[in-house]
Amino acid sequence: MLSDKLNQLLQSLSGFLPEVSLAALFVVLIIVDLIFYNKEQKPTVYIALAGLVFVGVLTYQQWNQLPSPISLFLGMIVVDKTAILFKGIFLVAAVLTLLLSLHNHKESDERSYLKSGEYVSLLVAITLGLHLMAMAANLLMIYLSVELVSISSYILATFKHNKKGSEGGLKYLLFGAMSSGIMLYGMSLLYGFTGTLSLSLQEGTTFITELLAVHSLPVLLAVFLTVGGLLFKIAAAPFHIWAPDVYESAPTPVVAFFSVAPKAAGFAVLLRFLLSTWLLYPDQIGSEHFSPIRAILIAIAILTLIVGNFSALWQKNAKRMLAYSSIAHAGFMLAGLLAVNELGWQSVLFYLVVYLFMNFAAFLLIDAIYQQRQTEEIEDYKGLGIQNQFLGVAFLIVMIALTGLPPTAGFTAKLFIFSALWQDYQSTGDNLVLLLFVVGLFNVVVALFYYLRIPYYMFFRSGKELNTINLGMYTVLLLVFLIVAVFLFFFKADWLMNIITAASIN
Amino acid sequence: MTQYLLSLLIFIPLAASVFILFIPEEKTTYFKFITLSVNLIQLLLAMVVYLHFNPALTGVSNPDSFQFVERTDWISLQLGSLGKLSIDYYVGVDGLSILLVLLSAIVLVIGAISSWNIQTKHKGYFSLYLLLSSTIIGCFVALDFFLFYLFFEFMLLPMYFLIGIWGGIRREYAAIKFFLYTLVGSIFILIVMIGLYISVIDPVETAIEMGLASERSQVTSVLVKQVQQGLATGGISSTNELVHTFDVVAMMDAANYIPGSFLHKASDVLLFGISPSLVAFLCIFIGFAVKLPVVPLHTWLPDAHVEAPTPISVLLAGILLKIGGYGFIRIAYSIFPEGALHYAWLVALLGVISIVYGACNALASHDLKRMIAYSSVSHMGFVLLGLASLTAEGISGAIFQLFSHGILSALLFLIVGVLYDRTHDKQIENYRGLASKMPVYTSVVIIAFFASLGLPGFSGFIGELFTLIGAFKSNYIAKWMAIIGMLGLVLGAAYFLWTLQRMFFGKFWTQGGESWQVQLTDLDGREKLMLVSLAILGVVFGIFPFLLFEPMAQSVGYFVDFVQQAKDINFDTQLVK
């Protein structure tokens, strides 16, 4: 019996290669950092980059070789194509974060921490945690992976080593610890109701059938406590308060990573927890038992959209504005998830990929300006677009993409989300969905207002003739790559969408 | 040879707009000549399209009778459980759009000449101008809703910057107001677009997907009927075989709607107490009403016009407003004819309100440009009145009015530009007796004003006359509306003649005294070229209206019948046979 289990665990390792490699990479980075202790130039960043690319190759192989979803480690994790796609998103995000950290116009001490061994190895550790989140099919596994991500994040958030950074990091830690506790409480209740921690349906539908036997009120409570922790990760209102402070104070490459990767992982877990268990499918479980879950989540999505967008309107700091905008984007993705149909969560995946590129481009631009002008205030962007037209046009494109106007992939992503909502409204006739649809669409106009403020200052106002901004070849190339992706996913949306469709055939 | 004409019309300016970015900023004359020559090529190509256009083919809802059609697959993907989605690069013209393509090309050339005295940031200006030239034509020829929406939205951005950077004192306010108004409008359009493509299939692509044929050309009308039959009776079992489409022409055929979808003509769902397709009509109507503009959604227009530089005002009034009118015809009326019939009274009422309200505001304006902007609102009211009448006279009148107003408003805004260039002042009461000082200018102004107020012999007269005839003949709108519409003509005469009298006649006097006296010189060669050629066009189309009526006659007749057929749609019974 025991040897059977041991055998199974050993066999599982083969399906777990990317994660094993990530763990190994983490160890290697720490050792390298020790060896090169006190040295000026450390190779850690390059080792990390090479390692991540290697993991990427392994993940790609996994994608190609996976005939059907497999369950590993006694049902703790499930490897399916959706999870692999998510892993791809995390890896790209991690690589881009390192590339962002590398771009350093002046060799100043201020940003030297971005090349330190701790920084790089923590990033790898988070990536490992995110991988586990995407595959977790067990409540305990979800909790563990979320914690791995969270704890590394708290440290990364404070990496600026100044007062503001510590303040942001502490806020993050306090809110994060609180929400983890709440989530754990919810999970323990769920365990109490069902007697199982496993969410996967392969071993019969125990989880959901057990839940159906309990009165709906305690179940709703437990589900909400659990989901609350995840909503904290994706920064949905009212669990968003940490985001602006952390975004403003943490190093920009880290913020870019935070705004995309943990959010994507949060959605991966939400997908698994809400959709794979059929919690949101009254037709599948033959009962309206859990329909309040969806209603309340829709209310949360609407709240998130409104809070995110309207708060962003008043922001003067570019990074803070993007923080609120990222809350609003979480609202859009949540809307896609709540459409509860195939197109819905496919569109969430599409949105995430597009958002990855748009957001990294935005943060790269903010960072590039910061390095030369030492400012992140939108008003200080006056006249920059005219001084440096490439910078201005790039910023404009990224802002248009974030708003969701054609011809950028931001538009396509929103189009899919709203199509999914329409399809759902057509089949259920639920007026809440209609409300979400309309609120979402008109939020695009609100979003336009604040996103356009950056190009507005850049082009319409003339600034002081300071030393001109020189982006440098490295930044320009990175920007061009990101922007081309944003256009490509509009003009050939089918390329990305077909990959996502392939991922959804389980 | 004429195969790729429409694509060339779209992509030559687009390519030029990118090309310009690589020329150093100092070479300002290069920018001007490249832009002008690209616009001239556009005009040439548009003339070729116009001359090769076969007026006997109807177009509208009949995909086979569109001309200069180009169609290639652009995006096709699997949409979850909905089935497939196909977005095509699909362009073509018919009698409803051909004139607007021609108009755009003419006005774009005039705008390019008028851009000659742009003072700053030439590279950005001309690049954006060319981008705009590309998207405008794209809007008029696109037959795929996605493509149309792309061009429609993408027009906003260049416009925003052209007003916001090169405009007058309150340019920033005007630019953002323009952008927000139009974006709100286009959100309404987007809502319907999403609903439509989820509800509508392309029978041809579906037939291919079902394995009944291997390419478009093999799909016969019999096969199409078979697919539509299968759709109606539930004969297509798997939704995976359904190919959703953005094809505007397919959206006009009630047989292409998936049973049970919201926008199906026989849908029994009610939204806000009315049928979803009527709601959709209203949404589309609001979207394009912002653009046209229709009172009370017009408030962005006077601001945008007053602040925009002259060439941009010319484009705005001459072409961009027309996209609103075109959108009504091509999308709102053709896809939701039942809405057109049901809300004819509303459209006509808004038209009448626009006519009178616009005219009254024009009468009260002190700023010459604002007066002309409001006269545009008033003139666009006639378009609505003509459309609402749903008679061949009314619709042809509306399209004619779109064309004629495009020429005349371009002329009027250039006239203001002439004055503004010289004195930087466009207050009506600051000038008197200009006729003695600027005789050539005054004679052009007289022609423009008389043409605009609808004097027989000029193009403005024909458009307004036909819309009014239509309105009187119509069974859908009350006679009093047509009568009030005629009142608009009187008001129009009043504000134009009064302005003429105040500014041009009497003893020469100006607010600016001596310095203005020196500045107020008569037209130079470039201005004469623009103003005189537009004035000639205004007269030519007034005397030979068949030049415009002939290409559109068949299409308009077909269009009217097509919309009228919707009378037979009883909202309770299935239309599928």
Boltz contact constraints between the chains, C-beta under 6 A:
constraints:
  - contact:
      token1: [A, 341]
      token2: [B, 80]
      max_distance: 6.0
  - contact:
      token1: [A, 342]
      token2: [B, 80]
      max_distance: 6.0
  - contact:
      token1: [A, 342]
      token2: [B, 81]
      max_distance: 6.0
  - contact:
      token1: [A, 343]
      token2: [B, 79]
      max_distance: 6.0
  - contact:
      token1: [A, 343]
      token2: [B, 80]
      max_distance: 6.0
  - contact:
      token1: [A, 346]
      token2: [B, 80]
      max_distance: 6.0
  - contact:
      token1: [A, 405]
      token2: [B, 153]
      max_distance: 6.0
  - contact:
      token1: [A, 406]
      token2: [B, 150]
      max_distance: 6.0
  - contact:
      token1: [A, 406]
      token2: [B, 153]
      max_distance: 6.0
  - contact:
      token1: [A, 407]
      token2: [B, 150]
      max_distance: 6.0
  - contact:
      token1: [A, 418]
      token2: [B, 194]
      max_distance: 6.0
  - contact:
      token1: [A, 419]
      token2: [B, 194]
      max_distance: 6.0
  - contact:
      token1: [A, 422]
      token2: [B, 194]
      max_distance: 6.0
  - contact:
      token1: [A, 422]
      token2: [B, 195]
      max_distance: 6.0
  - contact:
      token1: [A, 422]
      token2: [B, 198]
      max_distance: 6.0
  - contact:
      token1: [A, 423]
      token2: [B, 198]
      max_distance: 6.0
  - contact:
      token1: [A, 426]
      token2: [B, 262]
      max_distance: 6.0
  - contact:
      token1: [A, 441]
      token2: [B, 187]
      max_distance: 6.0
  - contact:
      token1: [A, 445]
      token2: [B, 183]
      max_distance: 6.0
  - contact:
      token1: [A, 445]
      token2: [B, 184]
      max_distance: 6.0
  - contact:
      token1: [A, 448]
      token2: [B, 183]
      max_distance: 6.0
  - contact:
      token1: [A, 460]
      token2: [B, 164]
      max_distance: 6.0
  - contact:
      token1: [A, 460]
      token2: [B, 172]
      max_distance: 6.0
  - contact:
      token1: [A, 493]
      token2: [B, 75]
      max_distance: 6.0
  - contact:
      token1: [A, 494]
      token2: [B, 75]
      max_distance: 6.0
  - contact:
      token1: [A, 494]
      token2: [B, 76]
      max_distance: 6.0
  - contact:
      token1: [A, 494]
      token2: [B, 77]
      max_distance: 6.0
  - contact:
      token1: [A, 497]
      token2: [B, 77]
      max_distance: 6.0
  - contact:
      token1: [A, 498]
      token2: [B, 77]
      max_distance: 6.0
  - contact:
      token1: [A, 501]
      token2: [B, 78]
      max_distance: 6.0
